Structure formats: C-alpha cells, structure tokens
C-alpha cells in the first residue's frame, strides 16, 4: 500500500505541539484585527483593503491615499499639532472639535465679548478672526526610509551611539530628499524604532476662526459627561485656511485668500444604522499597544492612581474659584478642561484594564510567545530571556517612575514655578552670550510671559501651591523633596498655608507688573535680582533635586527599557507571523475603521448607538454650569424646527462605533462607506479609554457628533447660511 502510518519521534511531537499552538494563536490574533488598529494610509492597499471592503467599504484604498491625484488624505490636516481637522469646502473651510478650537475661542473672549459663553459666528469673511500660532499641516506623501535611517546601525551599539547614528542618517536624508521650498520633512520612528517613515508636509499658518457654538452646546455636559456615553454634545468649531495668492503657505496678511484644496469632503445627510462601515482619518497622538505585562501593572496600580490623586486636588481648587468668579472662569477654562480631560481618562483606563483582565491576558500572550521561542531554535539566543529582562527592568524603574509622576504632575500646576523657568532663560542667556544674548532673550521672555499672565490669577496659584505642595512632601520619598522647601516649611511652623502666603508675598514673580519692574536695569543686576527671588530659588531647587535624585537614574533605566522594548516589538512580529501589526500612534496620519454598534459595559446595562436631542433636553438644568442651554435652542426643539437635518421628528446628536481612536483623533472626520463625512470624532466611552494600551472590541467605542447636528446648529441656530452655502451636501436621493 502506498500509505504507511508514520512513526513520530520526540521532535515530531514537539512540532505537532508547535503547530497546534500556532493554530490557537492564529484564532486568537484574528479576533481583534477586524476593528483594532491605527493603520498607515499608504499601506492600506496591501494590508487592509480586502478586509475593509468585506466590512462594507465601497471605495478603494487609492481613494483614501494617493500621491498622483487628489484623495481623502488631501482633506485631512493636523490642526495645531494637537488635533485633527478636515477641509469641508472648496474655500478652505475647516471643521474640528470645539475643544480643539477652544484656546483660540478663549483668546478672543473677554467679559465684553464672551465667545465661550455666547459662541461666535462670522457671516462674511471679513469677520473671521486671526489666530497667531495656529497652523494646519497637510501630508503630501509618505516614504519608507528605514534602510537609509538604519544604515550602519548595529545591535552592539549603546542607545546613545545608536541614536547618534540615526540622527546623522536623518540629517543626511533631509538634505538629499527633494522637496519644494514651502514644504517640510518629518522623519518618525515606528514599531519602537524598528522602522522609519518620512513625511513630506505643507503647513499653512494663517488659520482664522469662522464659527463656534456657545459652550452650552459645544461643551454640553462638560466634566460630568466627559468620556461618557450617551453624549449630547455639539463638539465642533470651524476655521478657514488662508494662503498666498499662489495658493501656497504664507504668513498672515490681509491680502491672503481662502485656500483652494486638492480635495474637500462631501457631507452625507443619510446618517448611519447599526452595522454600517465607518472610518476615522486623523492624527492619533500616542498609544502603547505592545507593552510587557509589568508595564500595564504599573499603570493600573501605581502611575494612574498617583496622577489621578494629584489632579483631583488641583481641580478642586480651580473649580472652587471658577464657580465664584466669571473672570477666573474665563482665564482658567482651558486649563481646567485640559487637567480634567486626562484625569477622567485615567480613571476609565484603570476601570477598563481591570474589567477586561488586561494584565492576565497579556501574561497569557507572553506565555504563548515563550512557548514558540522554545520551539524554534533560531529564536532561542535572541529572545530566550527577553521577557525576564523586561520584567526586571520595570521592577527597577518603578520607584523612579513614581517620583517622575509626582514631579511632572505637581510642578507644572504651580505656575509661579514656571515663570521662574522663563526668567532662568535670561540668566542662561547672559552667562552664555553676554548682554546681547540677554537683550534678545528678554524680548522673547516678556512676550511669552504677557501671554501666560492673561490666563493667570495669583490667588488661585497660591492656593494650588498650598494644596499640592503638601502632596509633594507627604506622597513620596523624603530624598526626592526639595531641601529648600523643607526649610521654608520649618520657618513657617510646618504650615503649608503660611509657607504659601510668605512666598507669594515676598516674590516678584506673582504679577506681570512686578516682573517688568524686576527686569528694569542692567543685565547683571537684573539677573542677580532674579536669582535672589524666593520663588526662583525654590523652582531651581526643586528642579535640581529632581534632576539629581530621579531623572539621571530614570533616563538610564528608560534607555534599557527602550532597547528591550524595541527588541520585543521585533520579536513579536517575528514570532506571531500570522498577525498584521500596526504601529503605535505617534501623531502621524492614520486610518482606523470599524462598524456602528451598541455596547454593554456591565451586567444588565446595554447602550444604543445613537443619541438624540430629546436627551439634550432631559439633561437640561437652567442656570447649571454644565447643563444649561440657550433659549433659542430650546425654542427650536419645542417647535421641532430641525429642517432637513431631523429624522422622523427627532434630531440626531451623537453616535458610537468600534473605531480605534485616541487623543489627537479629536476633530477627525468620521466617514461612511463612500468616503462622505457623517460625523466628527470627539471622545471615547469611559470603559474603553484603556484602548491606548489594550484594545478590546467588546467595550471600546469612539464617540462622534452626527454631522446633521452640526449642520442644524450652523443653519437653524446660528442662521449662518453663508457657511451652509459653501458645503457639498449629498444623500441617497442625490447620488
């Protein structure tokens, strides 16, 4: 007979175990790939297009990213380097989140013109407001430059030597790469610096405010609803890109004209239904999806709880003042929102990581990794002790990481210490470049301080000092506490209130006027006076203590982790060959996709995927800081005057889907299967904020404001028909 029963040796049994394990892993890894991932747009055709079409996409990958003709990428911009925005008209009109445009809105606000409270709308282009420092960056093309960047780099190099070689190669690449004079080059590492991509960009620096709803619409629900579902927030604002008359980037000028884009987004009036394909295109900030389980344990048990506790103290202080004083509310609105945003996110992150057993699941994956490494001799030498070494490295760094979190959370919250840092630049300039260097630095420093003091109140800052310094002293090891602060406390009977009162009475850094007086005189006398100021001395001593006792060792240990993590990233790609890996977010252009769906965060609780204006009214509390509403909006609702944006007598407001997003995706367009704009990404559900570390498709959902609610507010509430007339609105009836 031609077939005979084989005889299995020990190695054959091992191979059978290996293949069985591989089959299990393929099944496991395949479960998450459908909705997880922040994918590079230039690789969609090779990695994702088939799957995207299977999930419902009707366009091609070349419609999303193309360098030879206009594509969706040409309508997406990095907004200020911290958010995403999209071009929605052929006159350079930008749409982004209200919270992304908030700083610009705040900067134009005053007691007399309170655009935060009342909103702002331009009814012609002459009314649009200039925003110094705000920019919009387009991606022209993306190139793989790994071979050039890693030329002559080898595993024997120290981290410092490796980085030096990489920097040298990037410098050479920047010189040799062809680009237009108005274009820039950015080279970024991916996969823990195992790969590198070059981005050719164009940045427009004349970006003007066009419209923003009042915060009672654009930030409805404020802190209570932040990171929560259901949401009822019209989180949007509008800006316009201006260019030179040649349509190229140009500094602000009254002679500039609206930018003519290569591509602008069409806007769908059809909405979504459960199961519909959705895609989010933008600039996600930072994720850490491939960490060792020890790193996740530190986040859950040490880092997040410490930061949450510190920010709780700070928020309580600021909130108390904001509720009593309208001027302070305006000054501190953006700061409060910024502090609160991460504070609440970290709470959800801990909840989600705990609920989904993220540490245990990561340990299971690591056990599978080690089994495969043991089964394959070619992996034994390179990867055998990798996980053990990573675990030890995280154990070693933990006390220093804890001290870092305390310092980096407390020091920046006390702004007088930051003012000292600004003035230290003058001291350094005199020491390094003499009086000429000092004079140059002085003008820049004063300009910077003038901006900072617009959003500063010394009484608030003094109370923050009193509250946070108590945590700084009592919450960490004594060796990491500033000796000068200890002396100050001793001199004031160990009373933080007395120490704060004494410091803020004696310092010259508590007001812009006193600083300007301090800076009067010759350079040497001024710098001597700066160095004699008690707030300056405390700031320098805190920095010195941190640098000497924490950061030096922290950086040394972090370099070890960086090297191990880079090896581990490559190892995961080598070992789990059936998985398509996406790089962690690093503020570069990405595409994420999924489907509209509800979710069940806990037992007996299931959330639908849509919210309506009915819910806005259900939350309404007259006069409340978070849930008040403009009377005009209430009247429109009562009359059901939703225009063409309502559906069966109801006005859609927000919806959710399983798109993998993070910070930086704020303002990103939510696109339908045809690439039309259907919404504006602005948040994630609280239980799913851990998606930066451990994406779980059962509870991770991104939150989007329905584009029809945006249009309803612009058209019916603001009556800005000039804006509506610019837009290309489509529906199934018109296609």
Protein Blocks (a to p, Z undefined) as FASTA:
>chain_A
ZZdcddddfklmmmmmmmmmmmmmmmmmmmmmmmgccddfklmmmmmmmmmmmnopabdf
klmpcckbccfklmcccehhlaccddfbfnopacddfklmmmmmmmmgcfklcfklnopa
dfbfklpccdehiacdddfbdcdfklmmmgoiafkbcfklmmmmmmmmmmmmmmmpgcdf
kbccddddeehhlaccdddddddfbdcdfbdcdfklmmgoilmmgopacddbdcdcdddd
dddfkopacdddfkbccdddfbdcdddfkbpaehiacddddddfbdcfkbcfklmmmmmm
mmmmmmmmmmmmmmmmmmmmmmmomklmmmmmmmmmmmmmmmmmmmmmmmmmmmnommmm
mmmmmmmmmmmmmmmmklmmmmmmmmmmmmmmmmmmmmmmmmmmmmmmmmmmmmmlmmmm
mmmmmmmmmmmnojmlmmmmmmmmmmmmmmmmmmccfklmmmmmmmmmmmmmmmpcfklp
cfklmmmmmmnoopaklmmmmmmmmpmklbfklmmmmmgccfklmmmmmmmpmklmmmmm
mmmmmmmmmmmmmmmmmmmmmmmmmmmmmmmmmmmmmbccddddehiacddddddddddf
bghiacdfbdcfklmmmmpcghiaklgccfklmmmmmnopnbjmbgehiacfbdcddddc
dehjaopacddfkopafbdcfbdcfklmmmmmoccfklgccddddfklmmmmmmmmnopa
klmmmpccddfklZZ
